[in-house]
Amino acid sequence: MSVLTSLGILLFASFACAFLQLTPSVFAIFYHYASAKRSREKALDFSSYFIIGAEFMAAIVMILLYFVMSEVLLTMDESALKIARYVLAGILAALGIFVLLFYYRRGEGTELFISRKMARALTLQAKNVKKPSDAFLLGLSVGTLEIFFTLPIYIIAVFEIQNFPSKIALQPLLTFVFIFISVIPSMSIRGQFYRLHRNFAEIMRARVRQKTFNRIMLGASYILLAVLLISFRIF
């Protein structure tokens, strides 16, 4: 039962990461400029490096958390662990409320919480990608800007992954699946550009239509994770 509970919590955590919008937004801008300057095949190749960069960033954070939490959990008694879980649940609930109110800027567009100066810098960086390593570094760096939102989710994911037996290689597999789900939105945008031949304007209009849904689902995911943490990991 504990394993099934961990699997369910891990699934909701991966969904929360999948509804985050900064990396897909930057990816859409990047792919738009890449496809305008290069052949479709070259743009597709560059996009793979971007996605690998985003996955690499998530993998680094999760591996570091895995080893840090393995050491920390050994030194914590049950009461301290319970307090830590309460704090984490409170952070998740607060982030859920923040997402519902402030994740998107006011207006009809899809501008996010980051400053306009940072948004302009990301757009310029996406526009000036000249080689695969630039695309990789762009995907890597974008993930750091949302670490405030992803870190609590990664902590929950690592904790639940540690509940699975390591001797049957489930932990590495679950980590891979979790990271893969987090980049599905960017892969979906790549498919719309490459397979469905949609242009940037069409994709952005679709993102505007999905704005309310994404905001509600993301906020609800955080709040639900807080509820699951309190219900199954505290009481």
C-alpha positions in Angstrom: 0.0 0.0 0.0 2.9 2.3 0.8 4.4 1.7 -2.6 1.1 2.5 -4.4 0.7 5.6 -2.3 4.3 6.7 -3.3 3.5 6.0 -6.9 0.3 8.1 -6.7 2.1 11.1 -5.1 4.9 10.8 -7.6 2.4 10.9 -10.4 0.8 14.1 -9.1 4.3 15.6 -8.6 5.2 14.9 -12.2 1.9 16.5 -13.4 2.7 19.6 -11.4 6.1 19.9 -13.2 4.5 19.3 -16.5 2.1 22.3 -16.0 4.9 24.7 -15.4 5.1 27.1 -18.3 8.4 28.9 -18.4 10.5 26.3 -20.1 7.8 25.6 -22.8 7.4 29.3 -23.4 11.1 29.9 -23.9 11.3 26.7 -26.0 8.5 28.0 -28.3 10.4 31.3 -28.8 13.7 29.5 -29.4 12.2 27.0 -31.9 10.5 29.9 -33.8 13.8 31.7 -34.4 15.7 28.4 -35.0 13.2 27.3 -37.7 13.3 30.8 -39.3 17.1 30.7 -39.6 17.8 27.0 -40.4 16.3 24.0 -42.1 13.5 22.1 -40.4 15.9 19.2 -39.7 18.5 21.5 -38.2 15.9 23.3 -36.1 14.7 19.9 -34.9 18.3 18.9 -34.0 18.8 22.1 -32.0 15.5 21.6 -30.2 16.8 18.2 -29.0 19.7 19.8 -27.4 17.4 22.3 -25.6 15.3 19.5 -24.2 18.4 17.5 -23.2 19.6 20.6 -21.4 16.3 20.9 -19.5 16.4 17.2 -18.6 20.0 17.5 -17.5 19.2 20.4 -15.1 16.3 18.4 -13.6 18.6 15.3 -13.3 21.4 17.2 -11.5 19.0 18.7 -9.0 17.3 15.3 -8.3 20.6 13.4 -7.9 21.9 16.0 -5.5 18.7 16.0 -3.5 18.8 12.2 -3.4 22.2 12.1 -1.8 21.6 15.0 0.5 18.2 13.7 1.7 19.7 10.2 2.2 22.1 11.7 4.6 19.7 14.1 6.3 17.0 11.5 6.8 19.4 9.3 8.7 20.0 12.0 11.3 16.3 13.1 11.8 14.0 11.5 14.3 10.3 11.0 13.7 9.2 14.3 15.3 11.7 16.3 13.3 10.7 14.5 10.1 7.0 15.3 10.8 7.8 19.0 11.3 9.8 19.0 8.0 6.8 17.5 6.2 4.4 20.1 7.7 6.8 22.9 6.5 7.0 21.3 3.0 3.2 21.0 2.9 2.8 24.6 3.9 5.2 25.7 1.2 3.3 23.7 -1.4 0.0 25.2 -0.4 1.5 28.7 -0.5 2.9 28.1 -3.9 -0.5 26.8 -5.1 -2.2 30.0 -4.0 0.6 32.1 -5.6 0.2 30.3 -8.9 -3.5 30.9 -9.0 -3.1 34.6 -8.3 0.3 35.7 -9.7 1.9 33.0 -11.9 0.6 34.8 -15.0 0.7 38.6 -15.3 -2.6 40.4 -15.8 -3.8 40.8 -19.3 -4.8 38.6 -22.2 -1.4 37.3 -23.1 0.7 34.6 -21.5 3.4 36.7 -19.8 4.6 34.9 -16.7 5.8 36.1 -13.2 9.4 36.8 -14.2 10.4 40.5 -14.7 10.0 42.0 -18.1 13.8 42.6 -18.2 14.4 38.9 -17.6 11.8 38.0 -20.3 13.6 40.3 -22.8 17.0 38.7 -21.9 15.6 35.2 -22.4 14.0 36.2 -25.7 17.4 37.6 -26.9 19.2 34.5 -25.8 16.7 32.3 -27.6 17.1 34.4 -30.7 20.9 34.3 -30.7 21.3 30.5 -30.4 24.0 29.7 -33.0 25.2 26.2 -32.1 23.9 23.1 -30.3 25.8 23.9 -27.2 24.0 27.2 -27.0 20.6 25.4 -27.2 21.8 23.0 -24.5 22.8 25.8 -22.2 19.6 27.7 -22.8 17.5 24.6 -21.8 19.8 24.2 -18.8 19.6 27.8 -17.6 15.8 28.2 -18.0 15.2 25.5 -15.4 17.1 27.5 -12.8 14.7 30.4 -13.1 11.8 28.2 -11.9 13.8 26.4 -9.2 11.6 28.1 -6.6 8.6 26.2 -8.0 10.3 23.0 -8.9 12.5 22.4 -5.8 9.6 21.4 -3.4 8.2 19.1 -6.0 11.6 17.5 -6.5 12.0 17.0 -2.8 8.7 15.1 -2.7 9.6 13.1 -5.8 12.9 12.1 -4.3 11.4 11.2 -1.0 8.8 9.0 -2.7 11.3 7.4 -5.1 13.4 6.4 -2.0 10.4 4.4 -0.8 10.8 2.0 -3.7 13.3 -1.0 -3.4 16.6 0.1 -5.0 17.8 -3.5 -5.7 15.3 -3.9 -8.6 16.4 -0.7 -10.4 13.0 0.9 -9.9 14.5 4.1 -8.5 16.5 5.1 -11.6 13.6 4.2 -13.8 11.1 6.3 -11.8 13.5 9.2 -11.8 13.9 9.0 -15.6 10.1 8.8 -16.1 9.6 11.8 -13.7 12.1 13.9 -15.7 10.6 12.8 -19.0 7.1 13.8 -18.0 8.4 17.3 -17.0 9.6 18.0 -20.6 6.5 16.6 -22.4 5.1 20.2 -22.9 8.2 21.3 -24.8 8.1 18.1 -26.8 4.5 18.8 -27.7 5.4 22.2 -28.9 8.2 20.7 -31.0 5.6 18.3 -32.5 3.3 21.2 -33.4 6.1 23.0 -35.2 7.6 20.1 -36.9 4.9 17.5 -37.5 1.8 19.7 -37.7 3.5 22.6 -39.5 1.9 25.2 -37.2 3.5 28.6 -37.0 4.5 30.6 -33.9 1.3 32.7 -33.9 -0.9 29.7 -34.0 0.9 28.1 -31.1 0.8 31.2 -29.0 -3.0 31.6 -29.6 -3.4 28.0 -28.4 -1.4 28.8 -25.3 -3.6 31.9 -24.6 -6.7 29.7 -24.8 -5.1 27.1 -22.4 -3.9 29.8 -19.9 -6.8 29.5 -17.4 -6.8 25.7 -17.6 -3.0 25.6 -17.0 -3.2 28.0 -14.1 -6.0 26.1 -12.4 -4.4 22.7 -12.9 -1.0 23.9 -11.7 -2.4 25.6 -8.6 -4.6 22.6 -7.9 -1.6 20.2 -8.3 0.4 22.1 -5.6 -2.5 22.2 -3.2 -3.3 18.5 -3.8 0.3 17.6 -3.2 0.1 19.4 0.2 -3.1 17.5 1.1 -1.6 14.2 0.1 1.6 14.9 2.1 -0.4 15.7 5.2 -2.9 12.8 4.7 -0.5 10.0 3.9 2.9 11.1 5.3 2.0 12.9 8.5 -1.2 11.3 9.9 
